[in-house]
Amino acid sequence: MVLVTGGTGFLGSYIIKHLVEKGYKVRAIRREKAVLPFYIPKEIFEKVEWVTGDILDVVSLEEAMEGIDQVIHAAAVVSFLKADRKNMYLVNVEGTANVVNIAIEKNVKRLVYISSVAALGRTAHGGSVNEDRKWEDNKINTHYAKSKYKAELEVWRGSAEGLNTIILNPSTILGYGDWNSSSCAIFRSVYNEFKWYSPGINGFVDVEDVAKATVLLMESNISDQRYIVNGDNWHFKQLLETMASNFHKKKPYKETTPALIAIAWRMEKLKFMLNGHRPLLTKESARIAHSKTYFENAKLLEALKGFSFTPLQESIQKACEKYLAALPEAQKLQPKAT
């Protein structure tokens, strides 16, 4: 029996799909008002034992972990908005500490923690990042990155106390989901013909590849290790242009400079203050947009013999086709933005 936290989230729902398709018995924690994702077949979720709870509610977490063999902890808050910061640290750090503590108490055989490459840290000069990167406090690291780094410390603490653990550090996850949330919002932005691109470089990976790697590592006899899960390192411009081509939309054509992006995030902040609409860009995400960071994946490929990543071009094409198929006809035919 496998327990999945964050099962109604983007990655968590695909992890559940992969587990069910492989024949596992799956239990998943679902917050009281959480809605099951529309992009996963209903018959998958019908095979899941859903329990109402929250990783911040120790009592419900203890009940959910009763009789569980392995835990995949994917629940997290991802935000670059100051208003979300307090809750993000609470969920990502204290919530992870709760999962670790109860897993030890319940003698869970294995904990797989879904972290992020953000927890490895970035530097101003960018460069290449592998699993040996040591965390450095600097202004490039977002509060999300800091929260995931601190959450990892709780997992390593659990490992020192005898819990069999493994950590995955995915890069930016792409695929078909709800394009009003998570990294899926990049697709919506491109569909709406957002005209700006940044000169940065980042790592990207298909959501189904991350789900597959998660289950394979759960099944392995590897413990007390971390693995970067990254398919390709692309310029943001290349990413956005590829999405635009698959949507048959106008490609972004204006490059952001540090001065322009500083104006942009301040304008977004003002809009948020005036009308409450969540900003597309924040001071923290603006820094990432100009970072040029390459994430290595050799350690994962060495550990999982025969595993290969879906080419990013193919991942984007598949996701764009699904987004287009899900759109109402009237929206598909709307005039292009000027």
N, C-alpha and C positions, 0 to 999 in steps of 0.2 A: 504494500500500500504506500503510495507516494502522496505527500501533502504539498500543494502548491500555494504559495502566498502570491498575491498580485495576479490572480488568475483571470480577472476581468480586464486587465491592462493589455496593451498592445503585444508585448513579448510574452507575457504570462499566458495569454489565451492561445498563442501558437505552441507554446510548450505543452499545454494541456492537450491540444490537438495531436501533437506528435506522440505523447505518452499513450493516449487512448488508441491511436492507430497501431501502436506496438503491443497493445494488449494489457497494459498496466491498469490496475485498480487505482483510481485517482480520487482524492478528496481535495477540495479547494475552498479556501476562505473567501467569503463574499460579504462585503459590508452591506448593511441593511438596505441602503438606497441604490446600491450598485446595479447597473443594467448590463446584461450579458451582451458582448460584442456581436453586432450583426454580421460581421465578415467571417465568422467561424460557423460552419454548418450546425444547425440545431441538434442534429443527431449525435454530434460529438458531445455537446454539453449535457445531453440527456443521460449519458453514461457516467457523468461525474457526480460524486456525492458532495453536494454543496452544503457548507455550514456557514451560518451567519456569525460573523466575528470581525475582529480587528487585531492587528499585531500590537496595538497599544493597550488592548484589553487582555490582561494576563489570564483571566479566568476563561474567556472564550478561546484563547490560544492554547491553553492547557487541554481543554476538551477536544479541540481540533487535532491535537497531536497525539491523542490517545490511540495506541495500536498502530502507529505509523512507523514504517521502516526507514524511509528516506524523505528528506524535506528539500524542496527547491524553493528558495526564498527569493522571489522576484518583485515583491512589493516595494515601492519607493515613490517618492515625490520628486519629479524633475521640473525645476523651475529656475528662472534667472530673474524673477521678480522679487523685489525687496519685501513686498507684502506677504509673500509665501514663505519667507525665510525661516521664521520661527517654527512653523508646522513642518517644514522640510527637515530641519535638524531633528525634530521630535520623532518623526516617522522613520527617517533613514538611520539615525543613530540609536535612539532608545528602542525603536521597534525592532531593529536588528539584535540589540542586546537581549530583548525579551525572547526572540526566536532562539538565539544561542542558548540562553539559560534553560529554557524549557526543553529544548532538544537534549541537553545534557541530563536533565532531570528524568526525562522519559526514555533514556537510553536509545535514542534514535541512532541508527547505524551510520547515517551519512547526511551531511548538510552541504548542499550545493548553493553557493551564494552568487547571485547575479549582481555584479558591481558595474563598473564602467571604466573605460580608459581614462576618464576624467580623474579617477582616484590615483592614477600614476603621476599626475601633475603635468603641467606645461611650463615651458620657459619662453622668455621673450624672443630668443633666437630660433625657436622651433626645433627642427632637427628630427632625428629618428628616435623612437621610443620602443623599448622592449620590456620584458617582465623584470629586468634587473634595475629599472629606473627607480631611484630613491626620491621620495616625496620632498619637495622644496617649497616652503611658503613664499609666495610672491603674488603680485597684483594680477598676474595673468590667470591664476587659478580662481575659478568661480566659487561661490558658496555651495553650489551643488557639488562641485568637485571635493570641497573640504568635507562636506557631509558624508560622501561616499568613502573618502579616505578614513574618516573616523569610524564609519560603520565597519570597514575592513579590519580595523584594530580590534573590534569586538569579535569578529570571526576568528582572527588569529589568536585572540585570548581564549576562545572556545577550543581551538586546536591544542593550545598548551594545556588545557584542562582535560584533554583526552577525547574530544569530539573529532570524528573523522570529517574533514572539511576539504572543499575545493572551491576556488574562486574563479569566476569568468569575468573578463573585462571587455565587453563588447564596445566597438566604436559606434558611430552614429548608425542606428538601425533603420533600414528602409524596407518598404513593402506595402501591401494593401491593408489598410485599416481605416480608422476614422480620421479623415484629413482635417478635422477641426481640432485635433489634439496631437500631442507628442510630435515626433519627427515627421509624422505623416503630413503635417501642416506645410512642409516644403512643397509637396505636390500641389496643394491648393493654391499656394502663392504663385507657382509657375503657371498653373492653369489660368489664373486671373491676370497673367502677363505682367508680373512684377518686373520692372525694367532694370533693377540694379543687381549687380553681382560684386562680390568681394574678391580680392586677389589671393585669398587664403587657400591652404591645402589641408585636407582632413581625411580621416579614415571613414569608410562606409562599409556596411555589411547587410546582406539579405536577412530578414527576420526569420525565415525558415531555416537558414543555415545556423543561426544562433540557437534556435530551438533544437535542431538536430545535434549540434555540438554539446549542448547542455545535457541531453539524455545520454549521449555516448560517454561523456565524462562521468555522469552519475553511475553508469554501468561498469566503468573501468575500476581497476584496483589502485588507481592513482590517488594519493591523498596529500594534503598539506602543500598544494601547489596552486599557482595562479596561471591563467592563460588568457592572452589577448586574443579576442575573436574579431578579426578584421579581414574583409575581403579585398578591398582595393583602396589605394590612396589617390584621391582625385582633387584637382583644382575645383573650387566651388563653381567657377564659370563653366567648366566642362560638365559638371553635374546638372546644373540648371539648364544648359543648352540641350543636353540629352533628354531631359524631361520635356522641355518645350517641343522638341522635334517629335517625340512620341505622342504628345497631345495635339500636334499640328497648330501650335500657338507661336506667337512672336517670341523670339529669344531675348533674354536680357542683354542690353547693349550699353549700359552705363556703369563704369567701374567706380566703386566707392573709394574715396580717399579718406585718410584719418579725419580730416576736417569735416567732410561731408557726413561721415557716419556719426561723428560727434553731434552734429546738428540733428541728424535723423533720430538718434535715441532720445534726445531731449524733447523733440516734438512728440514722439510716441509716449513719453512720460507725461507730457502735458495733456495729451488726449485721454490718457488713463485717469488723470486727476479730474478732468472735466466731465467725462461721460462713462467712466468705469470700464471701457473696453480694454481687454488685455493687450498690452503692446506687442507688436511683431518683433521689436528690437529693444534690447535693454543695454545699459552700460556694459554689463558683463558679457552678454552674447556678442556685442560689437567687438570686444577684444578677441574672442575666438575666431570671428569672421576674418580677421587679418593675420591670424597665426598660421604658420606653415609647418605642420607637424605630420610626420610619417609614422604609422604604427606597424610594427613587424608582426608576422604570424607564424614564423618558422617553428616555434616551440609547440604550438597546437598541432600543426601538420605532422610534426615528428611523433607526437603522442598518439594521434588518431590516424593510424595507417589506413590509407584508402579514402580518407575524407578529403573533399575538395570544396572550394567555395564557388558559388554561382557567380559568373562574371557580372560585374555591376551593370553593364549595358543590358544584359539579359534580365536582370532583376528589375531594372527601371521599366523596360518594355512591358514585362508581365504585369507590373503594378499599374502602369498607366492604362493598359487595356482594361483592367478590372475597374479602375476608377471611372473610366469613360462609360463602361457598360452599366455602371450603377447610377449614372446621372440621368435626370429626367431629360427628355428630348428637347424641351424648351431651353434648358440650360446649355445643352450641347451646341445649340444653334445661335446662342446670344452673340451680338456683335463684339468684335475685338475691342479691347480697351485702347484708348488713345494715349 
